[in-house]
Structure formats: structure tokens, C-alpha cells
């Protein structure tokens, strides 16, 4: 330090200033104190000394709206992705509620149709049945109808007004009636009419009867003005309007049993025999109970009635005892009755007349879908029209809406970078051609096109998950032109700079120059553009789902949840169904816009520091 001299300076000389060499010597502590007090960096200087990425982060953090937007986006991701995992209910779980409601239990009606019971070994079709109904209507005792391709004669034996027996008829003789005289003519081999038989036939003709029994055989008379045809035959089909309710489930009454029972009932007999078993009949007002006594014990076997009682549901089994009480109550003119079921429960039933039928109703505890339930402890936001928890649907709907937004933006960025990068770098005819392509896509009316594609997807009846993927692809394909223009504009300004000239001089390939040196310099602008586009994509998806063209049931999105406001009644009375989803869309879009604005300001080099 001793060799150091203060240079001559006229200014100092004029002022007679003399500085001793020792006075400019400072200790280390004095130097440190001096630097800390006079030469320390203020905040503005520290920002200027940060790296570009730290500078952007610092300026982004200072933007309060950007931080608020970032917090909103993080909250939406936590709500949608983490909330769905920790929530106890799955997305499509339907909730039910128990409710006491008056429902139809059974129906009762007086039977007006003929039911046939065919003897074993014979056939009787609906065509034969129609011929029988026509003959009965025209008071014919004998009629012809095809059976197995051949015309067959049937003779009608009336047992009662509600029961008829058909015999396979065979013609055995003829009576000519001339001036009150009867001339008998046998027409079958081995047949000889005795005088007693002729007398029985003539008495039947005088009494206008069409059926007689003689020596245990049945004969049928088809009488006209001048002649009478005599038939005989074997019972073939029994047609009755009575209903046979068997006490043993799965048991059916055969032809022999019904024929014997109908014959006994028509003659008010107490007993009859069928299939080598004995039966007793207990008569009521409109009901006959048949007991089996051939086994040594008296067991209820069947009920014979014209009242048809059928359950409204195939899951309901109506016991004979229940039907007996219904019939007895109806016969007594009662409008209600009580019945104790097999579980010991006594239930009251109501009988209502509806047109020509009777309806049996009961108050029953049923499980109903808990639709539009108000917010409660179990369901904080209530349930929707399908009985699903709205909070859970909003969580899973957020996953779909946010995923669609990010995937669509990714597709747009990939296509936009490729088209914009090639157009901006090569210029010339390549730029002209690609920009015309961009203009073509910009001229496409996207919303009508979305509606057409949505209708086409509905017609194809695609799986809802496949439909979500197609929705992402469609939105991405039609949304890239804006990004392509941004990339092209930035590359046009960057390609003539010195670092690009150096890259070209070093012999780097065109793809490497574009995608390793030009595109990275456009990334900040792409981040801003993509962030601000996310909100618009979420709104587009919500609009399509609101129009029932986007995400389909059972998957949820915020858009198809808001779709419930298509019903004015839901709009006015169930605010909790659509307002939360609408608010989530609003808040999420605002969050992305805030973050986009913050990034734009942070990346802007002209921003005041």
C-alpha cells in the first residue's frame, strides 16, 4: 500500500485536500460494515439477479388472483380425485327408501271364457274351439270341424249353462218325419233300433230334446223339420267356465275328474267318483269345495268357482284360503277383509270395483328409489333423479370434466405444434397451404357439427366409456387452429435470430432445429394459451352434456348433472340438484382464467418489475 499514490487531480489540488495513505486502509470488519450498509442489494436488485424461471415464479407468486386461481384448481383436483377415493359410496350406487303405499295386490273377475279340458290321447285346437262357440251360438247340437286334417263331427251334451261336453259323433241312423209319422232307418252295421229305443227317441223329439241316454249309452239327435239324424259317440272334450283352484300347488285336475265333478255339481250331488277315488262336495253361494275321501282321510282337494283371482306380480302366490276369503267377502258385499299370512301377519285388504273387474289393494311397505332427497347428514347435497348421491356424482363428474379438459388441450397442443412449427419454419408454399388448412378449420361451425356427431353416436349406441374417448378426440381435432397460429407467429420471429443461424451452420437437422430449439422457446406462450383454454373446454363439455350429447349415464360430468334443469319442476323445486354443479363449473373456469392471466403477466417481458 505504500507505493500507491493518489493521482494528481486539479480538483483536489484546488481544494487543498491531502489524504494520507493510512486513511484509506480499512480493516476487514470495516469493509464488511461498509458493504452491508451502503452497497447492499435491495429487493428490486435481487429480482434482477434471479434466473429467468425464478423470475417468472417470483412474479407469478406476487399475483394474488393467480394464487387464488391455483388454489381453486388444486382444490378441484383434491375434491374430484381424492374425494372419490375416500368417500364410502361408489359412483352409481342407488339409494332406496321405505314407504307405505297402497298398491294393487291382486285382481278378480267373473270368468266369461270357455276353458277346455281334452281327454288324454285327443287333440282340440283353437279352430275347433271357435267352431264350438259358433255352433253353441246358433243352437246346433252337432257341428263339424277339421281335426288332424279331416272333418270330424262333434255332438254337444249340455251339463249346465256353464259346462258342455263334446262327443266325437258317429251317425247311426235317420228318422224321416212324414205327416207326423216317424220312419226309422238304421245306417250302421250291427245297429238295430228296438221299439223301446224308438219310443225314447220319439219322446225326445216331442220334447225338443237333443240328447237321450238309453241302456247306459248316450245318443244325440240333430232334428230338422222333416228328419232327425241319430248320433252316438264317446266323450272327447269338456268345456267349462268354471275355474279349478287346486289346494296342492302344481296339481292339475284331469278330464275324468272335471267331467265327474261337473256332472255331480249340475245335479247337486254330494259325492262322486273319479279315477277310482271318492270325493265329497261342500256347496257355498258361488263356490264349491271338493274334498278327497278315497284315501280314508278327508282332505281339501279343489275349489270350483267362476271367479278368477290373479296376483299383480308373478312373485306373489295366492293361496286357496286367501281366494276363499276374497270370494266370501265379495259374495257378502264387503269392501274390505283381513287375512293372516303364513308369517303370522294380519293384513287388511280393500276390494274396489273397477269397470267389470275387482281390484284388491293393500298397504305395503315397499322399497322406492330415493329420488330428489333433500340434503341430509347421509347425503350432504341430496340425491338426483336416479336416487344417486349428488356429492359423489359431483366428485366423479369432476374427474371426467377435468380429464377431458387436459386431454383435449394435450391433443390441441400436439397438433398445433406440428402444424404451426412446420408452417412458421418453412414458410412459402408450406406456410400458405397449412394456413389455409387452419382457416378451413376455423370456418367449420363446430357446435352444429358437435350436435350432428352426438346424434350419430346416440344412433350407434356406443359404450359410454368409448363415447368419452371419442368426445376428447373430436374436441381436440377441432380446437388446435388457435395454438397453431400462436406457434407459427412465434417461430416466424425466432427463426432469423443468431442462435438459429448458428444451428443451421452446425448442420443440425430440420426436425431438431424446430422441435429442440424453436419449440422450447414457444413453450411459455403455449402454457399460457393452454391454461386459458382449459376453462373453455370444460364449458364446451358441460354444454354438450347439458344438451345430452356429451358424457352419458352411468358416468357423470358436471355438464350432465346440470342437465336436470331441463325439467322446469326440478329447476324450481330442487335447487340442490343443479346449483352445486353449476357453481363448480363457474369456480373451476375462473380458477383456470386467473392462472392463465397470472402466467401471461409473468412471462410478459414488458411487465414492470
C-alpha positions in Angstrom: 0.0 0.0 0.0 2.9 2.4 0.5 3.6 2.5 -3.2 0.1 3.6 -4.0 -0.2 7.3 -4.6 -3.2 9.3 -5.1 -3.2 10.5 -8.7 -2.8 14.2 -9.3 -6.1 15.8 -9.7 -6.5 19.5 -10.1 -9.8 19.3 -8.3 -8.1 18.1 -5.2 -5.3 20.5 -5.5 -7.6 23.4 -5.7 -9.3 22.4 -2.6 -6.0 21.7 -0.8 -7.2 18.2 0.1 -4.5 15.9 1.3 -5.2 12.2 2.0 -2.8 10.2 4.0 -2.2 6.7 2.8 -3.1 5.3 6.1 -6.5 6.8 6.0 -7.5 4.7 3.0 -6.6 1.5 4.8 -9.6 -0.3 6.3 -9.8 -3.4 8.4 -11.9 -6.4 7.2 -14.6 -5.6 9.6 -14.8 -2.0 8.4 -15.0 -3.2 4.8 -17.8 -5.7 5.6 -19.7 -3.0 7.6 -19.4 -0.6 4.7 -20.7 -3.1 2.1 -23.6 -4.1 4.3 -24.6 -0.6 4.9 -24.0 1.2 1.7 -23.6 -1.4 -1.1 -26.3 -4.0 -0.1 -28.8 -5.1 -2.8 -32.4 -4.0 -2.4 -35.4 -6.3 -3.4 -35.5 -4.9 -6.9 -31.9 -5.6 -7.5 -32.2 -9.1 -6.1 -35.1 -9.8 -8.6 -32.9 -8.6 -11.4 -30.2 -11.1 -10.4 -32.6 -14.2 -10.4 -32.7 -16.8 -13.2 -35.5 -16.4 -15.8 -37.5 -19.3 -14.3 -37.2 -17.9 -10.8 -38.1 -14.5 -12.1 -41.3 -15.8 -13.7 -42.1 -17.8 -10.5 -41.5 -14.7 -8.3 -43.7 -12.5 -10.4 -46.4 -15.2 -10.6 -46.5 -15.6 -6.8 -46.9 -11.8 -6.4 -50.1 -12.0 -8.5 -52.8 -12.6 -5.9 -55.5 -13.6 -8.4 -53.2 -16.1 -9.9 -52.5 -17.7 -6.5 -56.3 -17.8 -5.8 -56.8 -19.5 -9.2 -54.1 -22.0 -8.4 -55.7 -22.8 -5.0 -59.0 -23.2 -6.7 -57.6 -25.7 -9.3 -55.8 -27.7 -6.6 -59.0 -27.8 -4.5 -61.0 -29.1 -7.5 -58.4 -31.8 -8.1 -58.4 -32.9 -4.5 -62.2 -32.8 -4.4 -62.6 -34.8 -7.6 -59.8 -37.4 -7.4 -59.0 -37.8 -3.7 -62.6 -37.2 -2.6 -63.9 -40.1 -4.7 -61.4 -42.5 -3.2 -62.2 -41.7 0.5 -66.0 -41.4 0.1 -67.8 -44.6 1.2 -70.3 -44.7 -1.7 -69.5 -45.7 -5.3 -70.4 -43.5 -8.3 -73.5 -45.4 -9.4 -75.0 -46.6 -6.1 -78.7 -46.1 -6.0 -80.4 -45.3 -2.6 -83.8 -46.6 -1.6 -86.3 -45.5 0.9 -89.1 -47.5 2.6 -92.5 -46.1 2.1 -96.0 -47.3 2.9 -98.1 -47.2 -0.2 -101.5 -48.6 -1.3 -100.7 -50.9 -4.2 -102.6 -53.4 -6.2 -102.2 -56.9 -4.8 -104.5 -58.9 -6.9 -107.3 -58.7 -9.4 -110.6 -60.6 -9.6 -113.1 -61.0 -12.4 -116.0 -63.3 -13.3 -114.9 -65.6 -16.0 -116.8 -65.4 -19.3 -114.5 -67.6 -21.4 -114.6 -71.3 -22.1 -111.7 -73.4 -20.8 -111.3 -76.8 -22.4 -110.0 -80.0 -20.8 -109.2 -82.6 -23.5 -109.3 -86.3 -22.9 -105.9 -87.9 -23.0 -105.0 -89.1 -26.5 -107.1 -86.5 -28.3 -106.5 -83.1 -29.7 -108.6 -79.9 -29.7 -107.3 -76.8 -31.3 -108.4 -73.1 -31.1 -110.0 -73.6 -34.5 -112.1 -76.4 -33.1 -113.0 -74.2 -30.1 -114.1 -71.4 -32.4 -116.4 -73.9 -34.3 -117.9 -75.0 -31.0 -118.6 -71.4 -30.0 -120.4 -70.7 -33.3 -122.4 -73.9 -33.0 -123.4 -73.0 -29.5 -124.4 -69.6 -30.6 -126.6 -71.0 -33.4 -128.2 -73.6 -31.1 -126.7 -76.5 -33.0 -126.4 -79.9 -31.3 -123.9 -81.3 -33.8 -121.2 -79.5 -35.8 -118.3 -80.4 -38.0 -114.7 -79.1 -37.7 -111.3 -80.2 -39.0 -109.2 -82.4 -36.7 -105.8 -83.5 -37.9 -106.8 -82.5 -41.5 -110.0 -84.4 -41.5 -113.6 -83.2 -40.9 -114.8 -84.5 -37.6 -118.3 -84.5 -36.2 -118.9 -83.3 -32.6 -122.1 -83.6 -30.6 -122.7 -81.2 -27.8 -124.0 -82.5 -24.5 -125.0 -79.7 -22.1 -124.3 -80.4 -18.5 -125.1 -76.9 -17.2 -125.2 -73.4 -18.6 -121.5 -73.1 -17.8 -120.4 -76.6 -18.9 -120.6 -78.5 -22.1 -119.2 -81.9 -23.1 -118.3 -82.7 -26.7 -118.6 -86.2 -28.1 -116.8 -87.5 -31.1 -120.1 -88.2 -33.0 -120.8 -91.1 -35.4 -124.0 -91.2 -37.4 -126.0 -94.5 -36.8 -129.5 -93.7 -38.1 -132.1 -91.5 -39.6 -135.7 -90.7 -38.9 -137.9 -89.4 -41.7 -140.9 -87.4 -40.4 -143.8 -87.6 -42.9 -147.2 -86.3 -41.9 -146.5 -86.9 -38.2 -145.2 -90.4 -38.7 -141.6 -91.5 -37.8 -139.8 -93.8 -40.2 -136.6 -95.2 -38.6 -133.7 -96.2 -40.8 -130.5 -97.8 -39.4 -127.3 -96.7 -41.1 -124.6 -98.5 -39.2 -123.7 -102.2 -39.3 -124.8 -104.1 -36.3 -127.3 -101.5 -35.2 -130.9 -102.4 -34.7 -133.3 -100.0 -33.1 -135.6 -101.6 -30.6 -139.2 -100.5 -30.0 -138.2 -99.1 -26.6 -135.4 -97.1 -28.2 -137.7 -95.8 -30.8 -140.2 -94.7 -28.2 -137.4 -92.9 -26.2 -136.3 -91.1 -29.4 -139.8 -90.1 -30.3 -140.5 -88.7 -26.8 -137.2 -86.7 -27.0 -138.3 -85.3 -30.4 -141.7 -84.4 -29.0 -140.0 -82.6 -26.1 -137.4 -81.0 -28.5 -134.5 -82.6 -26.6 -131.2 -83.1 -28.4 -129.8 -85.7 -26.0 -131.0 -89.0 -24.5 -129.5 -91.8 -22.5 -130.6 -95.4 -23.2 -129.1 -98.5 -21.6 -126.1 -96.5 -20.4 -125.2 -95.1 -23.8 -125.6 -91.5 -25.0 -127.4 -90.6 -28.2 -127.6 -87.2 -29.9 -130.5 -86.0 -32.1 -130.0 -83.5 -34.8 -133.6 -82.5 -35.5 -134.8 -80.6 -38.6 -138.3 -80.1 -40.0 -138.6 -83.3 -41.9 -135.9 -85.5 -40.5 -133.8 -86.3 -37.4 -130.3 -87.7 -37.5 -129.2 -90.0 -34.7 -125.6 -90.0 -33.5 -123.7 -91.8 -30.8 -120.1 -91.3 -29.7 -117.5 -91.0 -26.9 -116.9 -88.0 -24.7 -113.9 -86.1 -26.1 -113.6 -82.6 -24.7 -115.1 -80.8 -21.6 -115.6 -77.1 -22.0 -116.4 -75.1 -18.8 -116.4 -71.6 -17.5 -115.6 -72.8 -14.0 -112.1 -72.4 -12.6 -110.5 -75.2 -10.7 -108.1 -74.0 -7.9 -106.2 -76.9 -6.5 -105.2 -76.9 -2.9 -101.9 -78.6 -3.7 -99.6 -76.3 -5.7 -98.6 -77.9 -9.0 -101.5 -80.4 -9.0 -103.9 -80.3 -12.0 -107.4 -81.7 -12.5 -107.7 -84.1 -15.5 -110.6 -84.7 -17.9 -112.2 -87.6 -15.9 -112.2 -85.6 -12.6 -113.7 -82.5 -14.1 -116.3 -84.4 -16.1 -117.4 -86.3 -13.0 -117.3 -83.1 -10.8 -119.3 -81.0 -13.3 -121.9 -83.8 -13.7 -122.3 -84.1 -9.9 -122.5 -80.3 -9.4 -125.1 -79.9 -12.1 -127.3 -82.5 -10.3 -126.4 -81.0 -6.8 -125.0 -84.3 -5.7 -122.9 -84.5 -2.6 -120.5 -87.2 -3.7 -118.9 -88.5 -6.9 -116.2 -90.9 -8.1 -113.4 -90.2 -10.5 -110.2 -92.1 -11.2 -111.2 -94.8 -8.7 -111.3 -92.2 -5.9 -114.3 -90.8 -3.9 -114.9 -87.2 -3.5 -117.4 -85.0 -1.5 -118.7 -81.6 -2.5 -119.4 -78.8 0.0 -121.6 -76.2 -1.6 -121.4 -72.4 -0.9 -123.0 -69.4 -2.5 -120.7 -69.1 -5.6 -118.1 -71.7 -4.6 -117.9 -75.5 -4.3 -115.2 -77.1 -2.3 -114.3 -80.7 -3.2 -112.8 -83.0 -0.6 -110.9 -86.2 -1.4 -112.2 -89.1 0.8 -111.0 -92.0 -1.3 -107.8 -92.3 0.8 -109.5 -92.7 4.1 -108.9 -89.1 5.1 -111.0 -86.1 4.2 -108.6 -83.6 2.6 -109.5 -80.4 0.7 -108.7 -81.1 -2.9 -110.0 -78.3 -5.1 -112.3 -75.3 -5.3 -114.7 -74.8 -8.2 -115.7 -71.2 -9.0 -116.2 -68.8 -11.8 -114.2 -66.1 -10.0 -110.6 -65.7 -11.4 -108.3 -64.2 -8.8 -104.8 -63.4 -10.1 -101.8 -61.7 -8.5 -100.5 -58.5 -9.9 -96.9 -59.7 -9.6 -95.5 -63.1 -10.5 -93.7 -63.1 -7.2 -97.0 -63.2 -5.3 -98.5 -66.6 -4.6 -102.2 -66.6 -3.7 -103.2 -69.5 -1.5 -106.6 -71.2 -1.7 -107.5 -69.8 1.7 -106.9 -66.3 0.5 -109.0 -66.8 -2.6 -111.8 -68.3 -0.4 -111.9 -65.3 1.8 -111.9 -62.9 -1.2 -114.8 -64.8 -2.7 -116.7 -64.9 0.5 -116.2 -61.2 1.1 -117.3 -60.4 -2.4 -120.4 -62.6 -2.1 -121.3 -60.8 1.2 -120.8 -57.3 -0.4 -117.8 -56.4 1.8 -115.4 -53.7 0.7 -112.5 -54.9 2.9 -111.3 -58.0 4.7 -108.4 -59.2 6.8 -106.1 -62.1 6.1 -103.4 -63.7 8.2 -100.5 -64.9 6.1 -98.1 -67.8 6.7 -95.8 -65.5 8.6 -98.5 -64.6 11.1 -99.0 -61.1 9.9 -102.6 -59.9 9.7 -103.0 -57.6 6.8 -106.1 -55.6 5.7 -107.1 -55.7 2.1 -109.5 -53.4 0.3 -111.9 -54.5 -2.5 -112.6 -51.9 -5.2 -114.7 -52.4 -8.3 -113.0 -51.1 -11.4 -115.1 -51.3 -14.6 -116.1 -55.0 -14.9 -113.3 -56.2 -12.6 -112.4 -56.0 -9.0 -109.1 -54.8 -7.6 -107.7 -55.9 -4.3 -105.4 -53.4 -2.7 -103.3 -53.4 0.4 -101.0 -51.0 2.2 -97.5 -52.4 1.7 -94.0 -51.3 2.8 -92.1 -51.0 -0.4 -88.5 -50.0 -1.3 -88.7 -47.0 -3.6 -85.8 -45.2 -5.2 -85.0 -42.2 -3.1 -85.2 -39.5 -5.8 -84.5 -35.8 -5.2 -84.0 -36.4 -1.5 -83.2 -33.1 0.4 -79.7 -32.6 1.8 -79.2 -34.5 5.0 -76.5 -36.0 7.1 -76.3 -39.1 5.0 -76.4 -37.1 1.7 -75.0 -33.6 2.3 -76.2 -32.5 -1.2 -79.2 -34.8 -1.5 -79.9 -37.2 -4.3 -80.6 -36.8 -8.0 -83.4 -38.1 -10.2 -81.9 -41.6 -10.2 -81.5 -41.8 -6.5 -77.7 -41.4 -6.5 -75.8 -39.3 -4.0 -75.1 -35.9 -5.6 -71.9 -35.2 -3.7 -70.4 -38.5 -5.0 -71.6 -37.7 -8.6 -70.0 -34.3 -8.4 -66.7 -35.8 -7.3 -66.7 -38.4 -10.2 -68.1 -35.8 -12.5 -65.2 -33.5 -11.7 -62.8 -36.3 -12.7 -64.4 -36.7 -16.1 -64.7 -32.9 -16.8 -61.1 -32.1 -15.7 -59.7 -35.2 -17.5 -61.5 -34.2 -20.7 -60.1 -30.7 -20.4 -56.5 -31.7 -20.0 -56.6 -34.5 -22.6 -58.2 -32.2 -25.2 -55.6 -29.5 -24.5 -52.8 -32.0 -24.9 -54.3 -33.1 -28.3 -54.6 -29.5 -29.4 -51.0 -28.7 -28.4 -49.6 -31.7 -30.2 -51.4 -30.9 -33.5 -50.9 -27.2 -33.1 -47.1 -27.5 -32.5 -46.7 -29.8 -35.5 -48.7 -27.6 -37.9 -47.6 -24.3 -36.6 -43.9 -25.4 -36.3 -43.7 -26.6 -39.9 -45.6 -23.6 -41.2 -43.5 -21.0 -39.4 -40.2 -22.6 -40.1 -40.5 -23.4 -43.8 -42.8 -20.5 -44.9 -43.5 -20.2 -48.6 -46.0 -22.6 -50.1 -45.8 -24.8 -47.0 -46.9 -21.8 -44.8 -49.7 -20.9 -47.3 -51.0 -24.4 -47.6 -51.0 -25.1 -43.8 -52.6 -21.7 -43.0 -55.4 -22.4 -45.5 -56.0 -25.6 -43.6 -56.2 -23.6 -40.4 -58.6 -21.2 -42.0 -60.8 -24.1 -43.1 -61.0 -25.5 -39.6 -61.8 -22.0 -38.3 -64.7 -21.8 -40.7 -66.3 -25.0 -39.6 -69.4 -24.4 -37.4 -68.3 -26.6 -34.5 -71.5 -26.5 -32.4 -73.8 -27.8 -35.2 -71.2 -30.3 -36.0 -71.0 -31.5 -32.4 -74.8 -31.9 -32.4 -74.7 -34.0 -35.5 -71.9 -36.2 -34.2 -73.6 -36.5 -30.9 -76.8 -37.7 -32.6 -74.8 -40.1 -34.7 -73.1 -41.6 -31.6 -76.6 -42.0 -30.0 -77.7 -44.0 -33.0 -74.6 -46.2 -32.8 -75.4 -46.9 -29.1 -71.7 -46.9 -28.2 -70.5 -47.8 -24.7 -70.5 -44.7 -22.5 -66.7 -45.1 -21.8 -65.9 -45.3 -25.5 -68.1 -42.3 -26.0 -65.9 -40.2 -23.6 -62.8 -41.1 -25.5 -64.4 -40.1 -28.8 -65.6 -36.8 -27.3 -62.0 -36.0 -26.3 -60.7 -36.8 -29.8 -63.5 -34.7 -31.5 -62.9 -31.7 -29.3 -59.2 -31.9 -29.8 -59.3 -32.2 -33.5 -61.4 -29.1 -33.9 -59.6 -27.0 -31.3 -56.0 -26.9 -32.5 -56.0 -23.9 -35.0 -55.5 -21.3 -32.4 -52.4 -22.9 -31.0 -51.1 -23.5 -34.5 -51.3 -19.7 -35.1 -49.5 -18.9 -31.9 -46.7 -21.3 -32.6 -46.3 -20.1 -36.2 -46.2 -16.4 -35.1 -43.5 -17.1 -32.5 -41.4 -19.2 -34.8 -41.5 -16.6 -37.6 -39.9 -14.2 -35.2 -37.3 -16.7 -33.8 -36.1 -18.4 -37.0 -34.0 -15.4 -38.2 -32.2 -14.9 -34.9 -28.5 -15.6 -34.4 -28.8 -18.8 -32.4 -30.9 -20.3 -35.3 -28.2 -19.2 -37.8 -25.6 -20.9 -35.7 -27.7 -24.1 -35.5 -28.0 -24.1 -39.3 -24.3 -23.5 -39.7 -23.5 -26.5 -37.4 -25.6 -28.8 -39.7 -28.4 -29.7 -37.3 -31.4 -31.5 -39.0 -34.6 -29.5 -39.7 -36.6 -31.5 -37.1 -34.0 -30.9 -34.4 -33.9 -27.2 -35.2 -37.7 -27.0 -35.0 -38.5 -29.2 -32.1 -35.3 -28.9 -30.0 -34.5 -25.2 -30.4 -37.6 -23.3 -31.7 -40.5 -25.0 -30.0 -39.0 -24.8 -26.5 -38.8 -21.1 -26.9 -42.6 -21.1 -27.6 -43.4 -23.2 -24.5 -44.2 -20.2 -22.2 -46.7 -18.8 -24.6 -48.2 -22.4 -25.1 -48.5 -22.8 -21.3 -50.5 -19.5 -21.1 -52.7 -20.4 -24.1 -53.4 -23.9 -22.8 -54.2 -22.8 -19.3 -56.7 -20.2 -20.5 -58.2 -22.8 -23.0 -58.9 -25.3 -20.3 -61.8 -23.3 -18.9 -63.3 -23.0 -22.4 -63.0 -26.8 -23.0 -64.7 -27.5 -19.7 -67.5 -25.2 -20.7 -67.8 -26.8 -24.1 -68.1 -30.3 -22.5 -70.6 -29.0 -20.0 -72.7 -27.5 -22.8 -72.6 -30.8 -24.8 -73.5 -32.8 -21.8 -76.3 -30.4 -20.9 -77.7 -31.0 -24.4 -77.4 -34.7 -23.8 -74.7 -35.0 -26.5 -71.7 -35.5 -24.2 -71.0 -37.8 -21.3 -73.7 -40.5 -20.9 -75.2 -42.3 -17.9 -73.9 -44.1 -15.8 -70.8 -41.8 -16.0 -71.2 -38.3 -14.5 -69.8 -35.0 -15.6 -70.7 -31.6 -14.2 -72.5 -30.9 -17.5 -74.8 -33.8 -17.5 -75.6 -33.2 -13.8 -76.8 -29.7 -14.7 -78.8 -31.4 -17.5 -81.5 -32.0 -14.9 -82.7 -28.3 -15.2 -84.3 -29.3 -18.5 -87.2 -30.1 -16.2 -88.8 -26.9 -15.0 -90.2 -28.6 -12.0 -86.7 -29.7 -10.9 -85.4 -26.2 -11.7 -87.9 -24.6 -9.4 -88.1 -27.1 -6.5 -84.8 -28.9 -6.3 -82.1 -26.2 -6.4 -79.6 -28.6 -4.7 -79.5 -30.8 -7.9 -78.1 -28.2 -10.3 -76.7 -25.2 -8.4 -73.7 -27.1 -6.9 -72.6 -28.4 -10.3 -73.1 -25.0 -11.9 -71.0 -23.4 -9.2 -68.2 -25.9 -9.6 -68.1 -25.2 -13.3 -68.0 -21.4 -12.6 -65.3 -21.6 -10.0 -63.1 -24.0 -12.0 -63.3 -21.9 -15.1 -62.5 -18.8 -13.1 -59.5 -20.6 -11.5 -58.1 -21.5 -14.9 -58.6 -18.0 -16.2 -56.9 -16.5 -13.1 -53.9 -18.8 -13.5 -53.8 -18.1 -17.2 -53.8 -14.3 -16.7 -51.1 -14.7 -14.0 -48.8 -16.7 -16.3 -49.3 -14.3 -19.1 -48.3 -11.4 -16.9 -45.3 -13.4 -15.5 -44.0 -14.3 -18.9 -44.5 -10.8 -20.4 -41.1 -9.1 -20.7 -42.6 -5.7 -20.8 -44.2 -6.2 -17.4 -43.0 -3.5 -15.0 -40.7 -5.1 -12.5 
